[in-house]
Amino acid sequence: MSSLILYWFRRDLRLADNPALSFAAREGSVIPVFIDSPEDEAPWQPGAVTRWWQHYSLVSLAERLRNKGSSLVLRQGPALETLLQLAKETGAQKIVWNRCYEPALIQRDTLIKAALKQKGIEAESFCGDLLVEPWKLKNKQGDPYKVYTPFSNQVFQLTIEKPLSEPSKLTGPASWPKTKPIDSFKWLPSLSWDDGIRAFWKPGEKEAMKRLKQFSAEAVSAYDSERDRPDHQGTSCLSPYLHFGEISPRQIWHGLSSGAKTRPYLRQIVWREFAVHLLYHFPHTPLKNLRADFDKFPWKKDERELKAWQKGQTGYPIVDAGMRELWSTGWMHNRVRMVAASFLVKDLLIPWQDGARWFWDTLADADLANNTMGWQWVAGSGADAAPYFRIFNPVSQGERFDPDGQYVRKWVPEVAALPNKWIHQPWAAPQEELKRAGVVLGKTYPERIIDHEYARRRALESYAKIKK
C-alpha cells in the first residue's frame, strides 16, 4: 500500500521541474494543496496585482492537475493549522514542499516542520526556486557575498542540473478532501482596474514556457544590445512567471538556444540568485539599510511629491511613462525602473523604502529579494550598490534609450505630438512648439516638480553630510 502525501504548493505553481512534487509522485498517492495564509506573510502581504495573478495562475494549475487525473485542494487559514487539519482528514503521514527564502516564511516553515514532527508527521522541503541554495556559496573569507561579480563567477562555474520532467501521472487518494472555490478568496477586483493587466499577461505554466521559447528563438541573441530599450521588445518578460514559480531558473538556464549569446541574459538569472543570497543572509534589509552609514541620510517626507511620482505626474516624461506603465500593466521595463527609482530617492530625496513599498503593491513580479536589492542598489545603501553620485538624468536617459520617443508617446499621450527634440524635456520647448503640439504645461501636462540640476546638487550635498 503506497503512502499518502500532502504536496503543499506555494510559489512553485508548475508541474515540470518541481522537485517536491516529483518526489511525492514517486513515493505514493498525492494530494496537492494550496493554502491562502496571508497572516503568515506579515509584514509583506501580497499586493492587489499579486493576488490577481495568483488567482489566474491557480485556475491554470488546477486545469493541468485535472488533466493528470489529480485535483487541487484550496484552503484558507494559518498554514500549520490547515496542514494539521488536512493530515487529520486524509490520514496523510508526510507533507512536502519547495522552500521559500523570505525571512518571515523561513521562520514560519521552521516552526511548521518542528510542529509536524512533534505530531508524528514527516515533513521534507526541497530546492525548487533557485539554481543553488543561498547558504552554499561563500567568498574566500567564508562570508556571504556582498559583491555581484565574484558571486556570479562562482555560479557560472557550477554544473547546473537539468530540469525534471513533469510527473507522467499523479495518483490521487481514494477520496478527496473538501476544497474551497477559488472565487471565495475574493482576489479579483470588484471594480475593473485590471483591463491593461489582462491584455498584457496570461498567467500559468503553459504561457511561461511559450514565452521562454519565443524569447529563445527571437530575442535572446540580441538581448545585450536591446535590453535597455523600453521602446523595443528586447526583454523576456519572464519575471512574474519566475516569481510565481510557473517556470524555474533551471528551465530557463537549459531552455535557451544553444549557440545563442545567452550569457548576458543568464547574468540576470544569477542577479536574481544574488538577491535571494543577500536577503537570506541579511534578513533586515527589506526595511533597513544594509550600509549603516545611510541610517543618517537626511531623507525628506513629502506626500505630495510621492503621490506625483506614484501617479506619473512628475513632469519628466520618461519617469511618468514608467510609472503609468506600472499602474496599467503591473510591470515596468528594467531600465525605466532604475530611472524612476533614482528620481524618487535622489531627485526628491524620498526614502527608498517608500518606493519599494509602492513597487511591492503594484508589480506583478513583486519579489521581496529582487525588490529590496534593486532599491538599495539605486539608493546606494545596499550590497554592490551604485555609487551615490551616480544620479540618473531623466532627460539624457530618455534621449539615449527612447531616442524616438515611442515609449513616452505610448504612455504619456499628452506630449505625444512634440518633436523628438523636446519629447523628453517639454519645459525646454519653444512656446510655438508647445502650442503646435497642444501642450499647456501646468494644465494638459504637469510642470516639472523639481529642476534636475538643482536636485542633483542637493542630493550630493546630502550625501556629503553622512560621509563626514
C-alpha positions, -999 to +999 in steps of 0.1 A: +000+000+000+015+033-011+018+062+014-004+093+011+015+125+008+003+161+010+021+183-015+019+220-005+020+244-034+035+278-026+054+299-051+060+269-074+028+268-094+040+243-121+042+206-127+076+204-145+109+208-127+092+206-094+114+186-070+089+183-042+061+172-065+082+147-083+093+132-050+057+129-039+046+113-071+073+087-069+066+079-032+029+075-032-005+090-037-005+128-038-030+154-026-019+188-040-030+217-018-027+254-019-033+274+013-041+311+013-024+321+046-019+359+044-014+362+082+017+341+078+032+366+053+033+397+075+046+423+072+047+417+034+011+410+025+006+403-013-005+434-033-036+435-055-017+427-087-001+397-070-035+384-059-049+389-094-020+369-109-023+342-082-060+337-089-055+330-126-023+310-121-041+287-097-070+283-122-045+273-148-027+249-124-060+233-114-068+225-150-033+210-156-038+188-125-072+177-137-056+166-170-033+144-149-062+128-131-055+148-100-071+178-083-061+210-064-074+214-029-077+250-019-079+260+018-076+293+037-062+300+071-029+297+091-007+272+073+002+250+102-033+247+115-046+240+079-019+214+072-027+196+105-064+196+097-058+182+062-035+155+077-062+146+102-089+145+074-069+124+050-046+103+072-015+116+054+017+110+073+040+131+051+040+167+039+064+180+013+071+214-002+096+236-021+114+262+000+108+299+001+135+323+013+118+354+027+127+358+064+091+355+077+085+324+056+117+308+067+107+313+103+072+300+097+084+269+078+109+261+106+081+262+131+059+241+109+085+214+104+091+211+142+053+211+150+046+184+123+074+162+137+060+166+172+027+152+158+044+123+142+041+137+106+071+136+084+080+169+066+105+174+039+114+205+018+133+209-015+151+235-035+128+243-064+132+281-068+169+286-072+200+273-091+218+270-058+208+273-022+218+307-006+239+291+022+261+271-002+281+299-017+307+319+003+335+342-005+372+334+001+368+346+037+339+322+043+314+351+045+283+358+024+290+376-008+282+414-010+296+419-045+279+405-075+308+398-099+326+372-077+293+357-068+283+353-104+317+339-114+312+311-088+277+304-101+289+301-137+315+276-126+288+253-113+272+225-132+235+233-133+214+202-132+189+197-160+152+203-151+130+175-141+102+164-164+067+168-151+053+136-135+037+113-161+008+107-137-004+117-103-021+091-083-048+106-060-064+094-028-094+071-026-115+101-015-106+138-019-109+163+010-132+193+006-119+223-013-129+260-012-140+276-045-113+300-057-137+328-061-144+327-023-109+341-018-120+374-035-087+381-051-101+397-082-110+434-082-146+444-076-140+474-099-125+467-132-090+483-129-073+452-144-080+457-182-044+466-190-031+437-170-054+412-186-044+425-220-007+422-213-004+390-193-017+354-192-006+336-160+002+300-160+029+274-167+020+269-203+023+306-211+056+308-192+071+281-215+056+297-245+073+330-237+106+313-230+105+295-264+096+327-281+124+347-264+149+320-271+140+319-308+136+356-314+153+379-289+180+363-266+208+367-291+202+405-292+194+408-255+227+426-246+221+454-271+183+456-268+176+451-231+179+488-222+154+500-249+119+503-234+107+512-269+117+478-282+106+443-271+141+432-261+134+415-227+119+382-219+091+395-195+095+362-176+100+379-142+064+374-130+064+337-141+097+332-122+082+349-091+052+326-090+072+296-099+054+289-132+089+285-146+121+276-129+156+291-133+168+257-144+143+256-172+154+289-184+191+280-180+188+249-202+159+262-223+177+289-242+190+283-277+224+266-278+249+287-296+230+320-290+246+348-270+229+338-238+254+349-212+241+385-208+206+372-201+218+344-178+236+370-158+202+384-149+191+350-137+222+350-115+214+385-103+181+371-090+201+344-072+223+371-057+192+390-045+180+358-026+215+352-013+215+388+002+180+385+017+188+352+033+220+364+049+208+399+057+171+395+066+167+430+079+173+446+045+137+449+033+132+477+058+167+488+068+198+499+050+225+473+046+251+500+049+247+515+083+261+549+073+229+556+053+209+555+086+219+591+090+209+602+055+187+633+056+157+619+037+126+640+031+090+630+037+068+648+011+035+631+005+026+655-024+058+646-043+054+609-035+019+610-049+030+628-081+057+601-086+032+573-080+007+587-104+032+595-132+027+632-128+063+645-122+067+665-154+095+642-165+081+621-194+104+591-191+096+588-153+059+593-158+058+568-187+073+542-164+050+548-135+020+547-158+032+515-175+034+500-140-001+511-130-016+498-162+002+465-167+017+456-133+052+457-149+079+483-158+109+480-181+140+475-160+159+505-174+130+527-166+127+511-131+162+524-124+154+559-138+122+562-118+138+548-086+167+572-089+144+601-094+125+593-062+155+588-039+179+612-054+159+640-071+132+640-045+152+626-015+123+604-006+133+572+013+139+542-008+115+522+014+086+543+002+094+534-034+100+497-026+066+495-009+048+510-039+065+486-063+056+458-039+020+468-041+018+473-078+042+449-095+032+415-109+067+403-102+068+418-067+096+396-054+109+407-019+145+398-026+147+415-060+127+445-050+149+450-019+182+446-037+171+468-066+160+497-044+190+495-021+213+494-052+198+526-066+198+543-032+235+534-027+227+518+006+230+481-003+254+455-015+274+462-046+254+494-048+257+521-075+278+549-061+256+576-047+269+601-071+255+580-100+223+600-104+203+592-134+194+623-156+159+616-167+163+637-199+196+621-211+183+586-201+152+592-222+171+606-251+196+576-251+172+547-245+140+561-261+155+582-288+124+584-310+101+589-280+080+559-289+078+546-253+069+581-239+043+587-266+026+554-257+023+561-220+023+599-219-001+609-248-003+645-235+031+652-250+029+627-280+028+654-306+061+671-295+091+665-318+118+641-307+140+671-297+115+681-269+097+649-261+119+642-230+121+679-219+088+697-228+096+726-204+125+735-227+104+735-259+097+769-275+062+781-270+053+777-307+063+740-305+042+735-273+012+752-289+015+732-321+016+700-300-014+711-279+007+711-247+000+736-220+024+730-191+006+730-158-027+722-174-025+694-200+007+681-186+024+689-153+053+713-148+084+697-135+081+692-098+118+699-094+147+710-115+171+681-120+203+700-119+193+716-086+181+682-073+214+666-082+234+692-063+212+689-033+215+651-033+253+652-035+253+678-006+231+655+014+254+625+008+284+645+018+269+650+052+269+613+060+304+609+047+319+632+072 
